[in-house]
Amino acid sequence: MAKRRGRYGDGTLYRRGHTRWIKYRAGGRWHFETSGSPDKATAQKLLDTRRGQRASGAPVQPRLDRVTYAEAAAAVRTHYEVTGSRDLAEAELRLTHLDAFFSGYRLAGITAASCEAYAGTRQGEGAANGTINRELAVLGRMLRLAHEHDRLARVPKIRKLTEAAPRAGFVELEQFEGIRRRLPVDLQAAVTIAFTYGWRRDEILTLQRRQLDLTAGTLCLDTGTTKNDDGREVDLTDELCALLGAQVERVKALERQLGRVVPYLFPHLRGVRALNPAAQRRAAVLGEPIRDFRRAWATACRHAGVPGLLKHDLRRSAVRRMVNLGMPERVAMAMTGHKTRAVFDRYHIVSRGDRRAAVALLNGYKDGDNRPARIETRRATR
């Protein structure tokens, strides 16, 4: 009896050396896949599985153990670019370290053990645990995305490392005034914004003059320019109105000097004379926005007698001052740009002065009355 031929596209088995392969049609094209075994029954079982996937309308995927890390990394890069869910430059920095370690891996071969090995390698390179955790977060997103795209059967458990406790640095008002006096005049308004409202360095240095309304007394951040992409607007204090008004006049004087419009609120007002071509390329360009002022900040802190303070300590100090002044937390979070209560609470740091004030209240507590003046009056009448 003649052997019955299968329907077109049903697929078939064939050999390559000692290994059985399958051939089947799906999605309008032929697929060729190895069973990884010389056994005919194993290959037939794989072919039947592929036929069942095609019949049920499920996507027909090649063997998952063939998907590489490089393919998954390319997919997560595309994902970040299309969705805009992460800063591309920051993501690329994380992926660069992941690429160096996992290049050549099959995606299914990335396990909890290999993630721990990666963390150990990065620790050996001097990376902080917090930095490694940010990189592992990108790897986790990559694996979850591959699972969503049916290119990974199971996402391994990635355990994060214990990070250092949040920095507890803050700046008292007297310390801040000492630092501010020693900064260049065009930076004094910038650090006052940070100390008053807790805005981040990049949010301040990229401000343009159109975002300042001295008549209304407001300063705003455009939507999409902040870390959480939310816009922000604050009413200016009298001190900041005066400082920013003087800064605008300095920028207008620079415009007259250059003969062109300078849109930035904190541009370079002075040129830097470079001694060699490499330094000249890095030199400040008049009218361009200031990118950083770490050297000026470090010098001012040292001369003010508080070396080692960070510019980011101004943000923590702003949160602490707002809470201590009794400002509603909802209003304070709107000013600083904190979206979650947990992060806001982490920035509210209790200083030694706060503890002393608390002890003063406790010392004045008597008979359910915490008003020291009344207690002194009672003692005086005895």
C-alpha positions as CSV (number, residue, x, y, z in Angstrom):
1,M,0.0,0.0,0.0
2,A,1.3,3.4,-0.9
3,K,2.3,5.7,2.1
4,R,-0.2,8.5,2.6
5,R,1.3,11.9,2.2
6,G,0.6,14.6,4.8
7,R,-1.2,17.8,4.0
8,Y,0.9,20.6,2.7
9,G,2.5,22.4,5.6
10,D,2.0,19.7,8.1
11,G,5.7,19.3,8.4
12,T,8.2,16.5,8.3
13,L,11.2,15.0,10.0
14,Y,14.7,14.8,8.6
15,R,18.3,14.2,9.7
16,R,21.3,16.4,9.9
17,G,24.1,14.1,10.9
18,H,22.9,12.1,13.9
19,T,20.3,14.8,15.0
20,R,16.7,14.8,14.1
21,W,15.2,18.1,12.8
22,I,11.7,19.2,12.0
23,K,10.3,21.2,9.2
24,Y,6.9,22.9,9.4
25,R,5.1,25.8,7.9
26,A,3.6,28.7,10.1
27,G,3.0,32.4,9.6
28,G,3.4,32.0,5.9
29,R,7.0,30.7,5.9
30,W,8.9,27.5,6.6
31,H,10.5,26.9,9.9
32,F,13.5,24.6,10.6
33,E,14.2,23.5,14.1
34,T,16.4,20.9,15.8
35,S,15.0,18.5,18.3
36,G,18.4,18.2,19.9
37,S,18.1,14.4,19.9
38,P,18.7,11.5,17.5
39,D,15.5,9.9,18.7
40,K,12.7,10.0,16.1
41,A,9.9,10.0,18.8
42,T,11.4,13.1,20.5
43,A,11.4,14.9,17.1
44,Q,7.9,13.8,16.4
45,K,6.7,15.1,19.7
46,L,8.3,18.5,19.0
47,L,6.6,18.6,15.6
48,D,3.2,17.7,17.1
49,T,3.7,20.5,19.6
50,R,4.4,23.0,16.9
51,R,1.3,21.8,14.9
52,G,-0.8,22.2,18.0
53,Q,0.4,25.8,18.6
54,R,-0.4,26.7,15.0
55,A,-3.8,25.1,15.1
56,S,-4.8,27.0,18.3
57,G,-3.6,30.3,16.9
58,A,-0.8,30.6,19.5
59,P,2.4,32.2,18.3
60,V,4.9,29.6,17.1
61,Q,8.2,30.4,18.7
62,P,11.5,28.7,18.1
63,R,13.1,26.8,20.9
64,L,13.5,29.2,23.8
65,D,17.0,28.0,24.7
66,R,18.2,29.5,21.4
67,V,17.3,33.1,22.3
68,T,20.4,35.1,23.2
69,Y,21.1,37.9,25.7
70,A,22.0,40.2,22.8
71,E,18.5,39.8,21.3
72,A,16.9,40.6,24.6
73,A,19.2,43.6,25.1
74,A,18.2,44.9,21.7
75,A,14.6,44.5,22.5
76,V,14.8,46.3,25.8
77,R,16.7,49.2,24.2
78,T,13.8,49.5,21.6
79,H,11.3,49.3,24.4
80,Y,12.9,52.2,26.3
81,E,13.1,54.2,23.1
82,V,9.5,53.7,22.1
83,T,7.9,54.0,25.5
84,G,10.1,56.7,26.9
85,S,9.8,55.0,30.3
86,R,13.5,55.5,31.1
87,D,16.2,58.0,30.3
88,L,18.0,56.5,27.3
89,A,21.5,57.8,28.3
90,E,21.1,56.4,31.9
91,A,19.8,53.0,30.5
92,E,22.6,52.7,28.1
93,L,25.1,53.3,30.9
94,R,23.5,50.4,32.9
95,L,23.4,48.2,29.8
96,T,27.1,48.7,29.0
97,H,28.1,46.9,32.2
98,L,25.5,44.2,31.6
99,D,26.7,43.6,28.0
100,A,30.3,43.2,29.1
101,F,29.3,40.3,31.5
102,F,26.4,38.6,29.8
103,S,27.6,38.8,26.2
104,G,27.4,35.3,24.7
105,Y,24.8,34.1,27.2
106,R,21.7,32.3,26.1
107,L,18.7,34.1,27.8
108,A,17.5,30.8,29.4
109,G,21.0,30.5,30.9
110,I,20.7,33.6,33.0
111,T,19.8,32.3,36.5
112,A,19.8,33.7,40.0
113,A,23.3,32.3,40.4
114,S,24.6,34.1,37.3
115,C,23.0,37.4,38.6
116,E,24.9,36.9,41.9
117,A,28.1,36.3,40.0
118,Y,27.5,39.5,38.1
119,A,27.0,41.4,41.3
120,G,30.2,40.0,42.7
121,T,32.1,41.0,39.6
122,R,30.8,44.5,39.8
123,Q,31.7,44.8,43.5
124,G,35.2,43.7,42.6
125,E,35.3,46.6,40.1
126,G,34.4,49.0,42.9
127,A,30.8,49.6,42.1
128,A,28.5,50.5,45.0
129,N,25.6,48.2,45.9
130,G,23.1,50.9,44.9
131,T,24.6,51.2,41.4
132,I,24.6,47.4,41.0
133,N,20.9,47.3,42.0
134,R,20.0,49.8,39.3
135,E,21.8,47.6,36.8
136,L,20.0,44.5,38.0
137,A,16.7,46.4,37.7
138,V,17.4,46.9,34.0
139,L,18.3,43.2,33.6
140,G,15.1,42.3,35.4
141,R,13.1,44.5,33.0
142,M,14.8,42.8,30.1
143,L,13.9,39.3,31.3
144,R,10.3,40.3,32.1
145,L,9.9,41.8,28.6
146,A,11.3,38.6,27.0
147,H,8.8,36.6,29.0
148,E,5.9,38.9,27.9
149,H,7.1,38.4,24.3
150,D,7.1,34.6,24.7
151,R,10.8,34.3,24.4
152,L,11.6,33.2,28.0
153,A,9.7,30.5,29.8
154,R,10.5,31.6,33.4
155,V,11.9,34.8,34.9
156,P,14.6,34.0,37.5
157,K,14.5,35.6,40.9
158,I,17.0,38.5,41.1
159,R,17.9,39.4,44.7
160,K,18.9,43.0,45.3
161,L,21.9,43.9,47.4
162,T,21.8,45.7,50.7
163,E,22.4,49.4,50.0
164,A,24.0,51.9,52.2
165,A,21.7,53.9,54.5
166,P,20.5,57.1,52.9
167,R,22.9,60.0,53.3
168,A,21.9,62.2,56.3
169,G,23.6,65.4,55.3
170,F,21.8,68.7,55.6
171,V,22.7,72.4,55.8
172,E,21.6,74.7,58.6
173,L,20.5,78.2,57.7
174,E,23.7,79.8,59.1
175,Q,25.9,77.3,57.2
176,F,24.0,78.0,54.0
177,E,24.4,81.7,54.3
178,G,28.1,81.3,54.8
179,I,28.4,79.1,51.7
180,R,26.3,81.4,49.6
181,R,28.4,84.4,50.4
182,R,31.5,82.6,49.0
183,L,29.9,81.6,45.7
184,P,30.0,83.7,42.5
185,V,27.1,86.1,42.4
186,D,25.4,84.4,39.5
187,L,25.2,81.1,41.5
188,Q,23.8,82.6,44.6
189,A,20.2,82.7,43.3
190,A,20.6,79.1,42.0
191,V,21.6,77.6,45.4
192,T,18.8,79.7,47.1
193,I,16.2,78.0,44.9
194,A,17.6,74.6,45.9
195,F,17.7,75.5,49.6
196,T,14.2,77.1,49.5
197,Y,12.2,74.7,47.3
198,G,14.4,71.6,47.2
199,W,14.7,71.5,43.4
200,R,17.3,69.4,41.8
201,R,20.5,70.8,40.3
202,D,19.6,70.0,36.7
203,E,16.1,71.4,37.1
204,I,17.6,74.7,38.2
205,L,20.5,75.1,35.8
206,T,18.4,74.4,32.8
207,L,15.8,77.1,33.7
208,Q,15.1,79.7,31.0
209,R,14.0,83.3,31.5
210,R,10.6,82.7,30.1
211,Q,9.9,80.4,33.1
212,L,10.4,83.3,35.5
213,D,7.6,85.8,36.0
214,L,8.8,88.6,38.3
215,T,5.6,90.5,37.9
216,A,3.5,87.6,39.2
217,G,6.3,86.4,41.4
218,T,6.4,82.8,40.1
219,L,8.9,80.3,38.8
220,C,7.9,77.2,36.9
221,L,9.3,74.0,35.6
222,D,7.9,72.7,32.2
223,T,6.3,69.3,32.0
224,G,8.8,66.7,30.8
225,T,11.8,68.6,32.1
226,T,11.8,67.1,35.6
227,K,12.8,63.7,36.9
228,N,9.2,62.6,37.2
229,D,8.1,64.5,34.0
230,D,5.6,66.6,36.0
231,G,5.5,70.3,35.7
232,R,5.9,72.5,38.8
233,E,5.2,76.1,39.8
234,V,6.1,78.0,43.0
235,D,5.5,81.4,44.3
236,L,8.8,83.3,45.0
237,T,9.9,84.6,48.3
238,D,10.9,88.2,48.6
239,E,14.5,87.2,48.9
240,L,14.4,85.2,45.7
241,C,12.5,87.9,43.8
242,A,15.4,90.3,44.6
243,L,18.1,87.7,43.7
244,L,16.5,86.6,40.4
245,G,15.7,90.2,39.4
246,A,19.4,91.0,39.8
247,Q,20.3,87.8,37.8
248,V,18.1,88.8,34.9
249,E,19.8,92.2,34.7
250,R,23.2,90.4,34.5
251,V,21.9,88.2,31.7
252,K,20.6,91.3,29.8
253,A,24.0,92.9,30.2
254,L,25.6,89.8,28.7
255,E,23.1,89.9,25.8
256,R,24.3,93.5,25.0
257,Q,27.9,92.3,25.2
258,L,27.4,89.4,22.8
259,G,24.8,91.0,20.6
260,R,22.4,88.1,20.7
261,V,19.6,86.7,22.8
262,V,20.6,84.6,25.8
263,P,17.5,82.6,26.9
264,Y,18.9,80.9,29.9
265,L,18.5,82.1,33.5
266,F,21.9,80.8,34.6
267,P,24.3,81.1,31.7
268,H,28.1,81.4,31.9
269,L,28.7,85.1,32.5
270,R,32.4,85.0,32.3
271,G,34.7,83.2,29.8
272,V,37.4,80.8,31.0
273,R,40.9,81.2,29.6
274,A,42.3,77.7,28.8
275,L,46.0,76.9,28.7
276,N,45.9,74.0,26.3
277,P,43.6,72.8,23.5
278,A,42.0,70.0,25.6
279,A,41.1,72.4,28.4
280,Q,39.9,75.0,25.8
281,R,37.4,72.5,24.5
282,R,36.0,72.1,28.0
283,A,36.1,75.8,28.7
284,A,32.9,77.7,29.5
285,V,31.1,79.3,26.6
286,L,29.6,82.7,27.3
287,G,25.8,82.5,27.1
288,E,25.6,78.7,27.3
289,P,23.9,77.3,30.4
290,I,26.0,76.3,33.4
291,R,26.2,72.5,33.6
292,D,27.8,72.0,37.0
293,F,29.6,74.0,39.6
294,R,31.1,71.3,41.8
295,R,34.5,73.1,42.1
296,A,33.0,76.4,43.1
297,W,30.7,74.6,45.6
298,A,33.5,72.6,47.2
299,T,35.6,75.7,47.5
300,A,32.8,77.7,49.1
301,C,32.0,74.9,51.6
302,R,35.7,74.6,52.6
303,H,36.0,78.3,53.2
304,A,32.7,78.3,55.1
305,G,34.1,75.7,57.5
306,V,31.8,72.9,56.3
307,P,33.8,70.8,53.9
308,G,32.2,67.7,52.4
309,L,28.7,68.9,52.0
310,L,26.9,68.0,48.7
311,K,24.7,70.2,46.6
312,H,22.0,67.5,47.0
313,D,22.1,68.2,50.7
314,L,20.2,71.4,49.9
315,R,17.3,69.3,48.7
316,R,17.2,67.3,52.0
317,S,17.5,70.5,54.0
318,A,14.6,72.1,52.1
319,V,12.3,69.1,53.0
320,R,13.4,69.3,56.6
321,R,12.8,73.1,56.9
322,M,9.3,72.8,55.3
323,V,8.2,70.1,57.7
324,N,9.7,71.9,60.7
325,L,7.9,75.1,59.8
326,G,4.6,73.2,59.9
327,M,3.9,73.3,56.1
328,P,1.3,70.7,55.0
329,E,3.1,67.7,53.6
330,R,1.0,67.7,50.4
331,V,2.1,71.3,49.7
332,A,5.7,70.5,50.5
333,M,5.7,67.5,48.2
334,A,4.2,69.6,45.4
335,M,7.0,72.2,45.8
336,T,9.9,69.6,45.9
337,G,8.5,67.3,43.3
338,H,8.3,64.2,45.4
339,K,5.6,61.8,44.1
340,T,5.7,59.2,46.9
341,R,5.5,59.7,50.6
342,A,8.2,57.1,51.3
343,V,10.9,59.1,49.4
344,F,9.7,62.4,51.1
345,D,10.0,60.8,54.5
346,R,13.5,59.6,53.8
347,Y,14.5,63.2,53.0
348,H,13.0,64.5,56.3
349,I,16.1,64.2,58.4
350,V,16.1,64.9,62.1
351,S,19.1,67.0,63.2
352,R,20.7,67.5,66.6
353,G,18.9,70.9,66.9
354,D,15.6,69.1,66.3
355,R,16.3,66.7,69.1
356,R,17.3,69.5,71.5
357,A,14.0,71.3,70.7
358,A,12.2,68.1,71.5
359,V,14.0,67.8,74.8
360,A,13.1,71.4,75.7
361,L,9.5,70.5,75.2
362,L,9.8,67.4,77.3
363,N,11.6,69.3,80.1
364,G,8.7,71.8,80.1
365,Y,6.1,69.0,80.4
366,K,4.3,69.0,83.8
367,D,0.8,68.0,84.7
368,G,-0.2,67.6,81.1
369,D,1.0,71.1,80.2
370,N,3.9,71.5,77.8
371,R,4.0,75.3,78.0
372,P,7.3,76.3,79.7
373,A,6.2,79.9,80.4
374,R,3.3,78.7,82.5
375,I,5.4,76.2,84.4
376,E,7.9,79.0,85.3
377,T,5.0,81.1,86.6
378,R,3.8,78.3,88.9
379,R,7.3,77.9,90.3
380,A,7.7,81.6,90.9
381,T,4.5,81.7,93.0
382,R,5.6,79.0,95.3
